[in-house]
């Protein structure tokens, strides 16, 4: 098939600091904050559901390849035509031999001779998945883009062994779109290509994570962090998991049991507070990263070893005691050589999934995950974040019609800088980013 990729892709089938760990003060409901709008609740509810839906539900959202068969390429020229030309060329031009005639001295055409058209090399069938790329975290619905050649007549796509179409279709379609019911999970996509006889001739495979929720997936390790935040089954923003710090002595601030290198680190108790929850989100993102990258769960994440995470230098930086008096996830990442700090000059580069620690003029502080900046006339005057809050919002934007205020536990909040309508001290705002140890960003 000689059509260019561009022409193929035209036809896409649509288918189915001083962290005192207190968020008290004006932060959670700070007036005047202009947070960046996120997806609507209808988009959230359409894209997220309890994982483990039935196979029929998984594949129901995608349209078949109707109409694609009519676009089958005529470029797979018949080898039978070439063979008939070869046979007709070998016949004729001679005198019929009698039974008593000596054997003919005409040499047969060698099978691999260039004078024999039927013996020309046959193109090797191939298929290739273009999007999503390997190990990518992509928005839901997911657009699948592929290419095929070498005599491939039909293609079909499967996710976790389930078909995404009613029947195989022409590769000229170039791709299709599918909306997943189960999101923020590692998925395996397989593309199969078939020849004109219907036999399987080529395959390609990638792993990816369809992400859906309030935040679009950013690149790098941050994509796994955002996928965790968007998992409303694990961290619902409806108040069922409440914020509890001083009132819950002995609590590690983690909702669920937390594991690292296959061992239990801390037990969850269904409540949370700031530094405990952000650490839980980070380690859940590490777990999902390992599943996508094919890393055994007993292996460390880069240079982060179990002991430093359990109570050593990394954990002390995270909580703000021992080696430091300022809680900073950024400093923790740097201490383990798994990330870096974003200095104020680089704040414009902050993206969702970065970790932040802030201090306020009223003596309180908070550990959060960055969502977006609040701006006035282009100037940064505050931030919107996700975290375990005493009282905040179910949506990143407080003006979203579906937003609920006063949510305790996992939620979103907007705060502004001191002198700009809030209490956050910009000089004590620390932002850090984790680097994927396998890809370097």
C-alpha positions in Angstrom: 0.0 0.0 0.0 1.5 3.2 -1.1 -0.8 5.7 0.5 1.0 8.2 2.7 0.5 8.1 6.5 -1.2 11.5 6.2 -3.9 10.3 3.9 -4.4 7.3 6.1 -4.9 9.3 9.2 -7.6 11.4 7.6 -10.0 8.6 8.1 -10.2 7.9 11.8 -13.0 5.8 13.0 -14.9 7.3 16.0 -16.2 4.9 18.6 -17.1 3.6 21.3 8.8 25.9 54.9 7.7 24.8 57.6 5.0 22.3 57.1 2.9 22.3 60.3 0.5 20.2 58.3 -2.3 22.5 58.8 -4.5 23.9 56.1 -6.3 26.2 58.6 -6.6 29.8 57.7 -7.9 31.3 54.5 -6.3 28.8 52.1 -9.0 26.4 51.4 -11.7 28.9 50.6 -9.6 31.9 49.7 -11.7 34.4 47.9 -10.5 36.0 44.7 -8.5 32.9 43.5 -8.7 32.5 39.7 -7.8 28.9 39.4 -7.4 27.3 36.0 -10.6 25.6 34.9 -10.5 21.8 34.7 -12.8 19.2 33.1 -16.4 19.3 33.9 -18.1 16.8 36.2 -19.8 15.3 33.2 -16.5 14.6 31.6 -15.2 13.1 34.9 -18.2 10.8 35.4 -18.1 9.7 31.8 -14.4 8.8 31.9 -14.0 7.2 35.3 -15.6 4.1 36.8 -14.9 1.1 39.0 -12.1 -0.9 37.4 -12.9 -4.4 36.6 -15.9 -3.9 34.3 -16.9 -6.8 32.2 -15.3 -7.5 28.9 -18.5 -6.6 27.1 -18.5 -3.2 28.8 -14.9 -2.6 27.9 -15.4 -3.2 24.3 -18.9 -1.7 23.9 -17.7 1.9 23.5 -16.0 1.4 20.2 -17.7 1.5 16.8 -16.9 -1.2 14.3 -15.0 -0.6 11.2 -18.1 -0.1 9.1 -17.3 1.5 5.8 -13.6 0.9 6.2 -13.7 -2.3 4.2 -14.7 -0.3 1.1 -11.4 1.4 1.3 -9.3 -1.7 1.0 -6.2 -1.1 -1.1 -5.9 -2.5 -4.5 -2.2 -2.1 -4.1 -1.6 -5.8 -3.1 -1.2 -6.8 -6.8 -2.0 -10.4 -7.5 1.0 -12.7 -7.6 -1.2 -15.0 -9.6 -1.2 -12.5 -12.4 2.6 -12.4 -12.4 2.7 -16.1 -12.3 0.4 -16.4 -15.4 2.7 -14.0 -17.2 5.7 -16.1 -16.3 4.0 -19.3 -17.5 2.8 -17.8 -20.8 6.3 -16.4 -21.4 7.8 -19.8 -20.9 5.5 -21.4 -23.4 5.4 -21.0 -27.2 8.3 -20.3 -29.6 9.2 -24.1 -29.8 8.2 -27.0 -32.0 6.1 -29.8 -30.4 8.3 -32.8 -29.7 7.4 -36.3 -30.8 7.7 -39.2 -28.4 10.9 -40.1 -30.3 12.5 -36.7 -30.2 15.5 -36.2 -28.0 15.0 -34.3 -24.7 14.7 -30.6 -25.1 17.9 -28.6 -24.5 16.0 -25.5 -23.4 17.1 -24.7 -19.9 14.3 -24.0 -17.4 14.1 -20.5 -15.8 15.9 -20.7 -12.4 13.5 -20.1 -9.6 15.4 -17.1 -8.3 16.1 -15.6 -11.7 15.2 -11.9 -12.2 13.7 -13.0 -15.5 11.0 -14.8 -13.6 8.5 -12.1 -12.3 6.8 -14.6 -10.0 10.0 -15.0 -8.1 10.6 -11.4 -7.1 10.9 -10.8 -3.3 7.5 -10.6 -1.5 7.2 -7.6 0.9 7.3 -8.5 4.5 4.0 -7.8 6.2 4.2 -5.3 9.0 2.0 -3.3 11.4 3.1 -0.5 13.7 1.3 1.3 16.6 2.0 5.1 16.3 -0.2 6.3 19.2 -0.2 5.9 22.1 3.5 5.5 22.5 4.9 2.9 24.8 4.2 3.5 28.5 2.4 6.7 27.8 -0.3 8.2 30.1 -3.0 9.4 27.7 -6.3 11.1 28.0 -9.6 9.2 27.8 -11.2 8.7 25.3 -8.0 7.3 23.7 -7.1 7.9 20.0 -5.3 4.9 18.5 -3.2 5.5 15.4 -1.4 2.9 13.4 0.2 2.0 10.1 0.5 -1.2 8.1 2.0 -2.5 4.9 3.6 -5.4 3.1 0.4 -6.9 1.9 -1.6 -6.4 5.1 -5.3 -6.6 4.1 -7.1 -6.2 7.4 -6.3 -5.1 10.9 -7.8 -5.4 14.4 -7.0 -3.9 17.8 -7.3 -5.5 21.2 -6.8 -4.1 24.7 -6.1 -6.7 27.4 -7.3 -9.3 25.0 -10.6 -7.7 24.3 -11.5 -6.5 20.7 -12.1 -2.8 20.2 -14.1 -3.4 17.0 -16.9 -5.7 15.7 -14.7 -7.1 13.0 -11.3 -6.6 11.3 -11.1 -3.6 9.0 -9.0 -1.9 6.3 -5.7 -0.5 7.5 -6.4 2.6 5.4 -8.7 3.8 8.3 -5.5 4.7 10.1 -6.9 4.3 13.6 -9.9 4.6 15.8 -11.1 6.2 19.1 -12.2 4.2 22.2 -13.6 5.5 25.5 -12.6 3.2 28.5 -14.8 2.5 31.4 -11.9 1.5 33.6 -9.2 4.3 33.7 -6.0 5.1 35.4 -4.9 1.5 34.9 -2.1 -0.1 33.0 -3.5 -1.4 29.7 -1.9 -3.5 26.9 -2.8 -2.7 23.3 -2.2 -5.2 20.6 -2.5 -4.5 16.8 -2.9 -7.5 14.6 -2.6 -7.5 10.8 -4.0 -10.1 8.4 -3.2 -11.0 4.8 -5.7 -11.6 2.0 -6.3 -15.1 3.1 -7.3 -13.9 6.6 -4.2 -15.4 8.2 -2.4 -13.5 11.0 0.7 -11.9 9.4 2.1 -9.3 11.8 1.5 -7.9 15.3 2.6 -4.9 17.4 2.1 -4.2 21.1 2.5 -1.4 23.6 1.4 -0.7 27.2 -0.3 2.6 28.2 -2.5 4.2 30.8 -5.8 5.8 29.9 -6.3 8.6 32.3 -9.5 10.5 33.0 -10.6 12.9 35.7 -10.2 16.5 36.6 -6.6 17.0 35.3 -5.1 16.2 31.9 -2.1 13.9 32.0 1.2 15.7 31.8 4.4 14.1 30.5 7.0 12.1 32.4 6.5 10.7 35.9 4.0 13.5 36.7 1.6 11.6 34.4 1.5 8.8 37.0 1.0 11.2 39.8 -2.0 12.8 38.0 -3.4 9.4 37.2 -3.5 8.7 40.9 -5.2 12.0 41.7 -7.7 11.3 39.0 -8.6 7.9 40.5 -11.8 8.9 42.2 -12.3 5.3 43.3 -9.1 5.3 45.3 -9.3 8.9 46.5 -12.9 10.1 46.2 -13.5 13.8 46.7 -16.7 13.5 48.6 -15.7 13.7 52.2 -15.9 10.0 53.0 -12.1 10.1 53.9 -11.7 12.9 56.3 -8.7 15.1 57.2 -7.4 14.3 60.7 -4.0 15.4 62.1 -3.7 16.3 65.8 -7.1 14.7 66.6 -5.7 11.3 65.3 -2.6 10.5 67.4 -0.6 7.6 65.9 -1.9 8.1 62.4 0.5 8.2 59.5 -1.9 10.3 57.6 -2.5 7.6 54.9 -5.8 6.4 53.8 -4.7 3.0 52.5 -1.8 0.6 53.3 1.4 1.7 51.6 4.0 -0.6 50.2 7.5 -0.2 48.8 9.8 -2.8 47.3 7.1 -5.4 48.1 7.0 -4.6 51.8 4.5 -2.9 54.0 5.7 0.6 55.0 2.7 2.0 56.8 -0.9 1.0 57.5 -3.7 3.2 56.4 -6.5 4.1 58.7 -9.0 5.8 56.5 -7.9 9.3 57.5 -5.3 11.6 56.1 -3.2 14.7 56.7 -1.0 16.7 54.4 2.5 15.1 54.3 1.1 11.6 54.8 -1.3 11.9 51.9 1.2 13.4 49.5 3.7 10.6 50.4 1.0 8.0 49.8 0.2 9.5 46.4 3.9 9.5 45.5 4.4 5.8 46.4 1.1 4.8 44.6 2.5 6.6 41.5 5.7 4.7 41.9 3.8 1.4 42.0 1.9 2.3 38.8 5.1 3.4 37.2 6.7 0.0 37.9 3.8 -1.8 36.5 3.9 0.2 33.2 7.7 0.0 32.9 7.8 -3.7 33.6 10.0 -3.2 36.8 9.6 -5.8 39.5 7.9 -4.5 42.6 10.9 -5.5 44.7 13.2 -3.2 42.8 13.9 0.3 44.2 12.8 3.4 42.4 16.1 4.8 41.2 18.3 5.4 44.2 15.4 5.5 46.7 16.1 2.7 49.2 13.7 1.3 51.7 15.6 2.5 54.8 15.8 6.2 53.8 12.1 6.1 53.0 11.2 4.4 56.2 12.7 7.0 58.5 16.0 8.1 57.0 17.1 11.3 55.3 14.4 11.1 52.6 11.6 10.8 55.1 13.0 13.5 57.4 13.1 16.0 54.5 9.5 15.0 53.6 8.3 15.6 57.2 10.6 18.5 58.2 12.6 17.1 61.1 16.0 15.7 61.9 18.2 16.8 59.0 16.1 19.9 58.4 13.4 22.1 60.0 11.7 22.8 56.7 9.5 20.1 55.2 10.2 19.9 51.5 9.4 17.1 49.0 11.7 18.8 46.6 14.6 18.4 49.1 13.6 14.8 49.6 13.8 14.0 45.9 17.2 15.6 45.6 18.5 13.8 48.6 17.6 10.5 46.9 18.7 11.7 43.5 15.3 11.0 42.0 14.2 14.6 41.3 15.0 18.2 41.5 13.7 21.6 42.8 12.0 24.2 40.8 13.5 27.5 41.9 11.3 30.7 41.6 13.0 31.6 38.3 11.7 28.3 36.9 8.1 28.5 38.4 6.7 29.0 34.9 7.7 25.4 34.2 5.6 24.0 37.0 3.1 21.4 35.8 0.3 19.3 37.4 1.9 16.5 39.5 4.8 18.6 40.9 5.0 18.4 44.7 4.9 21.5 46.8 5.3 22.7 50.4 4.1 26.1 51.5 4.2 28.2 54.6 1.8 30.9 55.6 2.2 34.2 57.4 -0.1 32.9 60.2 2.5 30.3 61.1 0.8 27.3 59.5 1.9 25.3 56.5 0.8 22.6 54.1 2.2 19.8 51.8 0.3 19.6 48.5 0.5 18.6 44.8 0.6 21.5 42.3 -2.3 21.9 39.9 -1.9 25.4 38.4 -1.0 29.0 39.1 -3.3 31.8 39.9 -2.4 34.9 37.8 -3.3 38.6 37.7 -2.3 40.4 34.6 0.1 37.6 33.8 1.8 37.7 37.2 1.8 34.7 39.5 -0.1 35.6 42.7 -1.1 32.2 44.1 -1.7 28.5 43.3 -4.3 25.8 43.0 -3.4 22.5 44.5 -4.6 19.0 45.4 -4.1 17.5 48.9 -5.7 16.3 52.0 -7.4 19.4 53.3 -9.6 20.2 56.3 -12.2 21.9 54.2 -11.9 22.5 50.4 -13.4 21.8 47.0 -14.3 18.7 45.1 -13.2 20.3 41.8 -10.1 22.3 41.0 -12.3 25.2 40.0 -14.6 26.5 42.7 -16.9 28.0 40.0 -17.6 24.6 38.4 -21.3 24.0 38.6 -20.7 20.5 40.0 -18.2 21.6 42.6 -19.0 20.9 46.3 -17.4 23.1 49.0 -16.4 22.1 52.5 -15.0 18.7 51.5 -12.7 17.2 54.1 -9.9 14.9 53.0 -8.8 14.5 49.4 -9.8 17.7 47.6 -8.6 20.8 45.8 -7.9 24.3 47.2 -6.7 27.7 45.9 -4.5 30.0 48.0 -3.0 33.4 47.2 0.3 35.0 48.2 0.7 37.4 51.1 -0.2 40.9 49.9 -2.2 39.5 47.0 -5.2 38.4 49.0 -3.8 35.5 50.8 -1.3 34.3 53.4 1.2 32.1 51.4 4.8 33.3 51.7 6.4 33.0 48.2 9.9 32.8 49.7 8.9 29.7 51.6 7.1 27.9 48.7 9.2 24.9 47.6 8.3 22.9 44.4 9.9 19.7 43.3 9.6 17.2 40.5 10.3 13.5 40.3 12.3 12.2 37.3 11.5 8.9 35.7 14.8 6.9 36.3 14.3 5.0 33.1 13.6 7.8 30.7 15.2 10.8 32.4 12.2 13.1 32.8 
